[in-house]
């Protein structure tokens, strides 16, 4: 029986196909584009291999691209129609069940099946990596942590890819609030695999969530050769760099990063990149700047896609872009399209149905209301959701754009008690955030406390200056 590099048996697989699958898994764990060719090679050499077919299905879903998902669904359905599933080994059956569930829109079921698979096969790196991403897409921070944490004991410390598992674990730890442990795990993972961009990304998140801006800038700069090119995560890590620049009070540096790396004429137009672009411009908008031409180009990119209902998290960022560009009719059309979809009986079993109904649409409506200066409505829409936003996926750092929208509207609407609670929560978690102290100054202004406002602004300037000192000269305005 042929096995993969981790010792898992591979049904209906030749040594050649197994080699392609090993190469594909390694590329997937490093977020390298070569994964696509490696999976294609595996399918060509072993078209009847269940794991190869499932890998291709997973790959079609990971980018949250509706067209790629539809293509993957058609290919998988053709394959599955000719397979005697009960005769397959248990591992292959579970991979097929997970792939089928995800292709049918049931992300949580897919994650459940892969978690069950990991009980018997804790060294199935493909199941762990795909399950980890499903936990991210569904905002399940506890399982994002424990899925990998529960399998780590099966990975010997001498195994070269154990570090890649540790990098995933680090991100789960960070999203669960274990920042110190997450940093340690992430740094250890990068020590074993310097180009483990997911682990680098996990470390960057720990600094972001603690307001350790100067350290975050320094870490990204020191490891730039490892993360800034030739991987699917480079744009997202540049987004993190831009967030640090904003905390340093350097909007111009953030916009230069936007123009060079997040969105420009040669950008791919992928949803995962467009949402980073929207999230950055929205933060800049909340800070008082209006990069109008950039908004228009970004809204054009979303409009060109004309996505069907697929992932509520993407819909929110499309609406963000339309609102930023002042294109409220397009934002409203997207919202109405999703409302009609929710009324269709065949949508009710999809994970995205719940995400859209419970989180996505109210957030979209709040963004539109914010763009129209209806700030009291924004507070009414977002306040009940503020502790449930994880339900439509993404990370704490990504969802903070929505949390900042709520705070901005609470301040603008004179909802001082709401704003006080939000500012107090934020400063308690990130006392070194210039944004948080600026918000406290705005609240003090609204309450007529000039002394407190002046003290808060001084604290904001101090924290921003400390972060700005870490920006390299090329990034400074």
C-alpha positions as CSV (number, residue, x, y, z in Angstrom):
1,X,0.0,0.0,0.0
2,X,1.3,3.4,-1.0
3,X,1.5,6.0,1.8
4,X,1.9,9.7,2.0
5,X,5.0,11.3,3.7
6,X,3.2,11.2,7.1
7,X,2.5,7.4,6.9
8,X,-1.2,7.6,5.9
9,X,-2.2,4.9,3.4
10,X,-3.5,6.2,0.0
11,X,-6.2,4.2,-1.7
12,X,-6.0,3.7,-5.5
13,X,-2.7,5.7,-5.6
14,X,0.6,5.1,-7.3
15,X,3.9,6.2,-6.0
16,X,3.9,9.0,-8.6
17,X,0.5,10.3,-7.4
18,X,1.6,10.1,-3.8
19,X,4.6,12.2,-4.6
20,X,2.4,14.8,-6.2
21,X,0.1,14.8,-3.2
22,X,3.0,15.2,-0.8
23,X,4.2,18.2,-2.9
24,X,0.7,19.6,-2.9
25,X,0.3,19.4,0.9
26,X,3.6,21.0,1.5
27,X,2.7,23.9,-0.9
28,X,-0.7,24.2,0.8
29,X,0.9,24.5,4.2
30,X,3.3,27.2,2.9
31,X,0.5,29.0,1.0
32,X,2.5,28.6,-2.2
33,X,0.8,28.9,-5.6
34,X,2.5,25.6,-6.7
35,X,-0.3,23.8,-4.9
36,X,-2.5,24.2,-8.0
37,X,0.0,22.5,-10.3
38,X,0.7,19.8,-7.8
39,X,-2.9,18.9,-7.4
40,X,-3.4,19.0,-11.2
41,X,-0.5,16.6,-11.5
42,X,-2.0,14.3,-8.9
43,X,-5.3,14.2,-10.7
44,X,-3.6,13.5,-14.0
45,X,-1.6,10.6,-12.7
46,X,-4.2,9.2,-10.4
47,X,-7.7,10.2,-11.5
48,X,-9.4,7.5,-9.4
49,X,-7.5,8.4,-6.2
50,X,-10.1,9.7,-3.7
51,X,-7.6,11.9,-1.8
52,X,-6.5,13.6,-5.0
53,X,-10.1,14.3,-6.0
54,X,-11.0,15.6,-2.5
55,X,-7.9,17.8,-2.5
56,X,-9.0,19.3,-5.8
57,X,-12.5,20.0,-4.3
58,X,-11.0,21.6,-1.2
59,X,-8.7,23.8,-3.4
60,X,-11.8,25.0,-5.3
61,X,-13.4,26.2,-2.1
62,X,-10.5,27.7,-0.2
63,X,-10.4,30.9,-2.2
64,X,-14.1,31.7,-1.5
65,X,-14.4,32.2,-5.2
66,X,-17.9,31.2,-6.5
67,X,-16.8,30.4,-10.0
68,X,-14.0,28.1,-8.8
69,X,-16.3,26.5,-6.4
70,X,-18.9,25.7,-9.1
71,X,-16.1,24.2,-11.3
72,X,-14.9,22.1,-8.4
73,X,-18.5,20.9,-7.6
74,X,-19.0,19.7,-11.2
75,X,-15.7,17.8,-11.3
76,X,-16.3,16.2,-7.9
77,X,-19.9,15.2,-8.8
78,X,-18.7,13.5,-11.9
79,X,-16.1,11.6,-9.9
80,X,-18.4,10.7,-7.0
81,X,-21.1,9.3,-9.3
82,X,-18.8,6.5,-10.3
83,X,-17.4,5.6,-6.9
84,X,-18.5,2.8,-4.6
85,X,-18.1,4.8,-1.5
86,X,-18.9,2.1,1.1
87,X,-16.1,0.0,-0.3
88,X,-13.5,2.6,0.4
89,X,-11.2,2.8,3.4
90,X,-12.5,4.9,6.3
91,X,-10.1,7.8,5.7
92,X,-11.1,8.2,2.1
93,X,-14.8,7.9,3.0
94,X,-14.5,10.7,5.5
95,X,-12.5,13.0,3.1
96,X,-15.3,12.4,0.5
97,X,-18.0,13.2,3.0
98,X,-16.2,16.4,4.1
99,X,-15.6,17.5,0.5
100,X,-19.2,16.8,-0.4
101,X,-20.5,18.7,2.6
102,X,-18.4,21.8,1.8
103,X,-19.3,21.8,-1.9
104,X,-23.0,21.6,-0.8
105,X,-22.5,24.7,1.3
106,X,-22.4,23.1,4.7
107,X,-19.1,24.3,6.1
108,X,-19.8,23.2,9.7
109,X,-20.6,19.7,8.6
110,X,-17.4,19.5,6.6
111,X,-15.5,20.7,9.6
112,X,-17.1,18.1,11.9
113,X,-16.2,15.3,9.5
114,X,-12.6,16.4,9.3
115,X,-12.4,16.6,13.0
116,X,-13.7,13.1,13.3
117,X,-11.1,12.0,10.7
118,X,-8.4,13.6,12.8
119,X,-9.3,11.4,15.8
120,X,-8.2,8.3,13.9
121,X,-5.6,10.0,11.6
122,X,-4.0,12.8,13.6
123,X,-1.1,13.0,11.1
124,X,-3.4,13.7,8.1
125,X,-1.9,17.1,7.4
126,X,-4.5,17.8,4.6
127,X,-7.4,17.2,7.0
128,X,-5.9,19.4,9.6
129,X,-5.0,22.3,7.2
130,X,-8.4,22.3,5.5
131,X,-10.3,21.9,8.8
132,X,-8.3,24.8,10.2
133,X,-9.4,27.0,7.4
134,X,-13.0,25.9,7.8
135,X,-12.8,26.9,11.4
136,X,-11.5,30.3,10.3
137,X,-14.2,30.8,7.7
138,X,-16.9,30.0,10.3
139,X,-15.3,32.0,13.1
140,X,-14.9,29.1,15.4
141,X,-11.9,30.2,17.5
142,X,-12.0,27.4,20.0
143,X,-11.9,24.7,17.3
144,X,-9.4,26.7,15.4
145,X,-7.2,26.2,18.4
146,X,-8.1,22.7,19.5
147,X,-8.4,20.9,16.2
148,X,-4.6,21.3,15.7
149,X,-3.8,21.3,19.4
150,X,-5.5,17.9,19.8
151,X,-3.4,16.4,17.1
152,X,0.0,17.9,18.0
153,X,0.9,15.1,20.4
154,X,0.9,12.7,17.4
155,X,3.6,14.7,15.7
156,X,7.2,13.9,16.9
157,X,9.3,16.9,17.6
158,X,11.8,15.5,15.0
159,X,9.2,15.6,12.2
160,X,10.1,18.6,9.9
161,X,6.5,19.5,9.3
162,X,5.6,19.6,13.0
163,X,6.5,23.2,12.9
164,X,3.9,23.9,10.2
165,X,1.3,22.3,12.6
166,X,2.6,24.5,15.3
167,X,2.1,27.6,13.1
168,X,-1.6,26.7,12.7
169,X,-1.9,26.1,16.4
170,X,-0.4,29.5,17.0
171,X,-3.1,31.2,15.0
172,X,-5.8,29.3,16.9
173,X,-4.2,30.3,20.2
174,X,-4.2,33.9,19.1
175,X,-7.8,34.0,18.0
176,X,-8.7,32.4,21.4
177,X,-6.9,35.1,23.3
178,X,-3.9,33.2,24.4
179,X,-1.5,35.8,23.1
180,X,1.7,35.0,25.0
181,X,1.4,31.2,24.2
182,X,0.5,32.1,20.6
183,X,3.5,34.3,20.2
184,X,5.8,31.6,21.6
185,X,4.3,28.9,19.3
186,X,4.4,31.1,16.3
187,X,8.0,32.1,16.8
188,X,9.0,28.4,17.3
189,X,7.2,27.5,14.1
190,X,9.0,30.1,12.1
191,X,12.3,29.0,13.7
192,X,11.7,25.6,12.2
193,X,10.3,26.8,8.8
194,X,11.4,30.4,8.1
195,X,8.9,30.6,5.2
196,X,5.9,29.5,7.2
197,X,3.9,32.5,6.3
198,X,0.8,31.4,8.3
199,X,3.0,31.2,11.4
200,X,4.5,34.6,10.6
201,X,0.9,35.9,10.2
202,X,0.0,34.4,13.6
203,X,2.8,36.2,15.3
204,X,1.8,39.5,13.6
205,X,-1.8,39.0,14.9
206,X,-0.5,38.6,18.5
207,X,1.2,42.0,18.2
208,X,-1.8,43.6,16.6
209,X,-4.2,42.3,19.2
210,X,-2.0,43.6,22.0
211,X,-1.3,47.0,20.5
212,X,2.5,46.1,20.2
213,X,2.8,48.1,17.0
214,X,6.6,48.8,17.1
215,X,7.3,45.1,17.6
216,X,4.9,44.1,14.8
217,X,6.6,46.5,12.4
218,X,10.0,45.3,13.4
219,X,9.1,41.7,13.1
220,X,7.6,42.1,9.6
221,X,10.6,44.1,8.5
222,X,13.0,41.5,9.8
223,X,11.2,38.7,8.0
224,X,10.2,40.5,4.8
225,X,12.1,38.2,2.5
226,X,10.1,35.3,3.9
227,X,6.6,36.6,3.6
228,X,6.4,39.5,1.1
229,X,6.4,37.5,-2.2
230,X,5.5,34.2,-3.9
231,X,2.7,33.2,-1.6
232,X,-1.1,33.6,-1.3
233,X,-0.7,35.5,2.0
234,X,1.6,38.3,1.0
235,X,-1.2,40.8,0.3
236,X,-2.8,40.0,3.6
237,X,0.5,40.5,5.5
238,X,1.0,43.8,3.7
239,X,-2.5,44.7,5.0
240,X,-1.3,44.0,8.5
241,X,1.7,46.3,7.9
242,X,-0.6,49.0,6.7
243,X,-2.7,48.6,10.0
244,X,0.5,49.2,11.9
245,X,1.2,52.4,9.8
246,X,-2.3,53.7,10.7
247,X,-1.7,53.1,14.4
248,X,1.5,55.1,13.9
249,X,-0.5,58.0,12.6
250,X,0.9,57.6,9.1
251,X,-2.0,57.5,6.7
252,X,0.2,58.3,3.7
253,X,2.4,55.2,4.4
254,X,-0.7,53.0,4.7
255,X,-1.9,54.4,1.3
256,X,1.4,53.7,-0.3
257,X,1.2,50.1,0.9
258,X,-2.3,50.0,-0.5
259,X,-1.2,51.3,-3.9
260,X,1.8,49.0,-4.1
261,X,0.5,45.8,-2.7
262,X,-3.2,45.7,-1.9
263,X,-5.0,47.0,-5.0
264,X,-3.7,48.4,-8.3
265,X,-4.1,47.8,-12.0
266,X,-2.3,44.5,-11.9
267,X,-4.2,43.1,-8.9
268,X,-5.7,39.6,-9.3
269,X,-9.2,40.7,-8.4
270,X,-9.4,37.8,-5.9
271,X,-12.0,38.2,-3.2
272,X,-9.5,37.6,-0.4
273,X,-7.4,40.5,-1.7
274,X,-10.3,42.8,-2.4
275,X,-11.7,42.4,1.1
276,X,-8.3,43.4,2.6
277,X,-8.3,46.5,0.4
278,X,-11.8,47.5,1.5
279,X,-11.0,46.9,5.1
280,X,-8.0,49.2,5.0
281,X,-9.8,52.0,3.1
282,X,-12.7,51.8,5.5
283,X,-10.4,52.3,8.5
284,X,-8.8,55.3,6.7
285,X,-12.3,56.6,6.0
286,X,-13.2,56.3,9.7
287,X,-10.0,58.2,10.5
288,X,-11.3,61.1,8.5
289,X,-9.7,60.7,5.1
290,X,-11.6,60.0,1.9
291,X,-9.4,58.3,-0.8
292,X,-12.1,58.8,-3.4
293,X,-10.4,57.6,-6.5
294,X,-9.2,54.4,-4.8
295,X,-12.8,53.7,-3.6
296,X,-14.1,54.0,-7.1
297,X,-11.6,51.6,-8.5
298,X,-12.2,49.1,-5.7
299,X,-16.0,49.3,-6.2
300,X,-15.5,48.7,-9.9
301,X,-13.5,45.6,-9.1
302,X,-16.3,44.2,-6.9
303,X,-19.0,45.2,-9.4
304,X,-17.1,43.4,-12.2
305,X,-17.2,40.2,-10.1
306,X,-21.0,40.3,-9.6
307,X,-20.8,37.5,-7.1
308,X,-23.8,35.3,-6.3
309,X,-24.6,34.6,-2.7
310,X,-21.6,32.6,-1.5
311,X,-19.9,34.0,1.6
312,X,-21.4,36.8,3.7
313,X,-17.9,38.0,4.9
314,X,-17.1,38.9,1.3
315,X,-20.5,40.6,0.8
316,X,-19.9,42.9,3.7
317,X,-16.6,44.1,2.1
318,X,-18.3,44.6,-1.2
319,X,-20.9,46.8,0.4
320,X,-18.1,48.6,2.3
321,X,-16.5,49.4,-1.1
322,X,-19.8,50.6,-2.6
323,X,-20.5,52.8,0.4
324,X,-17.0,54.2,0.4
325,X,-17.4,55.1,-3.3
326,X,-20.8,56.7,-2.6
327,X,-22.5,54.1,-4.8
328,X,-25.4,53.4,-2.5
329,X,-27.7,52.0,-5.1
330,X,-25.2,49.2,-5.8
331,X,-24.9,48.5,-2.1
332,X,-28.7,48.4,-1.8
333,X,-29.0,46.1,-4.8
334,X,-26.6,43.6,-3.2
335,X,-28.5,43.6,0.0
336,X,-31.8,43.1,-1.8
337,X,-30.4,40.2,-3.9
338,X,-29.3,38.5,-0.7
339,X,-32.7,39.0,0.9
340,X,-34.4,37.3,-2.1
341,X,-31.9,34.4,-1.8
342,X,-32.7,33.9,1.8
343,X,-36.4,33.4,0.8
344,X,-35.5,30.5,-1.5
345,X,-36.1,27.2,0.2
346,X,-33.0,25.5,-1.1
347,X,-30.7,28.0,0.6
348,X,-31.8,27.2,4.1
349,X,-29.3,24.3,4.6
350,X,-26.3,26.4,3.6
351,X,-24.0,27.7,6.3
352,X,-23.9,31.0,4.4
353,X,-27.7,31.3,4.9
354,X,-27.3,31.6,8.6
355,X,-24.2,33.9,8.3
356,X,-26.1,36.2,5.9
357,X,-29.3,36.3,7.8
358,X,-27.8,36.6,11.3
359,X,-24.7,38.8,10.7
360,X,-24.1,39.7,7.1
361,X,-27.2,41.6,6.2
362,X,-27.4,43.6,9.4
363,X,-23.8,44.6,9.0
364,X,-24.3,45.6,5.4
365,X,-27.3,47.7,6.4
366,X,-25.2,49.3,9.1
367,X,-22.5,50.2,6.6
368,X,-25.0,51.8,4.3
369,X,-26.5,53.8,7.2
370,X,-23.0,54.9,8.3
371,X,-22.3,56.2,4.8
372,X,-25.6,58.2,5.0
373,X,-24.7,59.6,8.4
374,X,-27.6,57.7,10.1
375,X,-25.5,56.9,13.1
376,X,-28.2,56.1,15.5
377,X,-29.4,53.4,13.2
378,X,-25.9,52.0,13.0
379,X,-25.8,51.7,16.7
380,X,-29.2,50.0,16.8
381,X,-28.1,47.5,14.2
382,X,-24.6,46.7,15.4
383,X,-24.9,46.9,19.2
384,X,-26.8,43.6,19.5
385,X,-24.3,41.9,17.1
386,X,-21.0,43.1,18.6
387,X,-20.3,39.9,20.5
388,X,-21.6,37.7,17.8
389,X,-19.7,39.0,14.8
390,X,-17.4,36.0,14.8
391,X,-20.4,34.0,13.5
392,X,-19.7,35.1,9.9
393,X,-16.0,34.3,9.9
394,X,-12.7,36.2,9.7
395,X,-10.3,37.1,12.5
396,X,-10.6,39.5,15.3
397,X,-8.4,42.0,13.5
398,X,-10.5,41.8,10.3
399,X,-13.8,42.2,12.2
400,X,-12.5,45.2,14.0
401,X,-13.5,47.3,11.1
402,X,-17.1,46.7,12.0
403,X,-16.4,47.3,15.7
404,X,-14.8,50.6,14.8
405,X,-17.9,51.5,12.7
406,X,-20.1,50.9,15.8
407,X,-17.9,53.1,18.0
408,X,-17.6,55.8,15.4
409,X,-21.4,56.0,15.1
410,X,-21.9,55.8,18.9
411,X,-19.7,58.9,19.2
412,X,-21.3,60.7,16.2
413,X,-24.9,59.9,17.5
414,X,-24.1,61.2,21.0
415,X,-24.7,57.7,22.4
416,X,-22.3,58.4,25.2
417,X,-23.0,55.4,27.4
418,X,-22.6,53.0,24.5
419,X,-19.4,54.8,23.5
420,X,-18.1,54.8,27.0
421,X,-18.5,51.0,27.3
422,X,-16.9,50.4,23.9
423,X,-13.9,52.7,24.6
424,X,-13.4,51.2,28.1
425,X,-13.4,47.7,26.6
426,X,-10.9,48.6,23.9
427,X,-8.5,50.4,26.2
428,X,-8.6,47.6,28.7
429,X,-7.5,45.2,25.9
430,X,-5.1,47.5,24.1
431,X,-3.9,50.3,26.3
432,X,-1.2,51.2,23.8
433,X,-3.5,51.8,20.8
434,X,-3.4,55.4,19.5
435,X,-6.8,54.8,17.9
436,X,-8.4,53.8,21.2
437,X,-7.1,57.0,23.0
438,X,-8.3,59.2,20.1
439,X,-11.7,57.7,20.6
440,X,-11.6,58.4,24.2
441,X,-10.7,62.0,23.4
442,X,-13.7,62.2,21.1
443,X,-15.9,60.9,23.9
444,X,-14.6,63.4,26.4
445,X,-15.3,66.2,23.9
446,X,-18.8,65.0,23.6
447,X,-19.2,65.1,27.4
448,X,-17.6,68.5,27.6
449,X,-14.6,67.3,29.6
450,X,-11.8,69.3,28.0
451,X,-9.1,68.2,30.5
452,X,-9.8,64.5,29.9
453,X,-9.9,65.1,26.1
454,X,-6.5,66.9,26.2
455,X,-5.0,64.1,28.2
456,X,-6.4,61.4,26.0
457,X,-5.1,63.2,22.8
458,X,-1.7,63.5,24.4
459,X,-1.7,59.7,25.1
460,X,-2.7,59.1,21.5
461,X,0.1,61.2,20.2
462,X,2.6,59.5,22.5
463,X,1.6,56.0,21.4
464,X,1.5,56.9,17.7
465,X,4.9,58.5,18.0
466,X,6.4,55.4,19.6
467,X,5.0,53.3,16.8
468,X,6.2,55.7,14.1
469,X,9.7,55.4,15.3
470,X,9.7,51.8,14.2
471,X,8.6,52.6,10.7
472,X,11.6,52.4,8.3
473,X,12.4,55.7,6.5
474,X,11.0,54.4,3.2
475,X,7.6,53.9,4.8
476,X,7.4,57.3,6.5
477,X,5.5,60.2,5.0
